[in-house]
Amino acid sequence: MDSQRVLAAVGHRPWSLPGGPWVMAQSWVDLLFAHWPVAVEQLQRLVPEPIPIDTFDGTAWLGITPFEVVEPRPRGLPPLPRFPELNVRTYTTLGGKPGIWFFSLDAGSLAAVWGARLTYRLPYFRAQMAIARESAIRYRSARTGARFAGTYAPVGPARIPVPGTLEHFLTERYCLYTRFGGRVLRAEIHHPPWPLQPAAATLEENTMAPVALPAVEPLLHFARRQDVLIWPPRRL
């Protein structure tokens, strides 16, 4: 990844780049966004105060995103081994900054799990994970009480999400939130706009969600690659 190229792409951001140096660079590849509409009350009772749940036209959304992390690199160090990751998320805004709230993050790397737990206070879990790339991407993840198995692939050209659309609401967010010791933490992130493609998926097993998912087809998007820079968490 060319971090200077990533830092130069700022015209799409809703606020300025954070001050201070980034601490982690990584690329996300073969990412599936699978989103379900969920009543805001279902999610709000699972999220601590003072985190509000963002809605789009009155509906909250829960996302499940499998992908692979490649070339994770702490600033000033060589890249670490690649690993699969799968997160379960919803959306919130604090202090005028739309961001992501994670219910869980599964990873195939024990070092990544413990590093993120200690540094970012995020709910990371070690899982048994595998990715196979054929005509489509076959993805598997399993730990106690949470399993995912599916096949997915892009089915159309990549487009940048337009501000004001649901796709933009769900993906163009430049921070994450967590809570530790009674305080909310925010970690800023930066990347170019998402190159989203429509996707098709067959989900054979999915017990990742913390709530019952509605009996509707998920909204699906695919991204071949995204280069990301991450800053340290700060207390609000």
Secondary structure, 3 states (H helix, E strand, C coil): CCHHHHHHCCCCCCCCCCCCCCCEEEEEEEEEEEEEEECHHHHHCCCCCCCCCCCECCEEEEEEEEEEEEEEEECCCCCCCCEEEEEEEEEEEECCEEEEEEEEEEECCHHHHHHHHHHHCCCEEECEEEEEECCCEEEEEEECCEEEEEEEEECCCCECCCCCCHHHHHHCCCEEEEEECCEEEEEEEECCCCCEEEEEEEEEEECCCCCCCCCCCCEEEEEEEEEEEECCCEEC
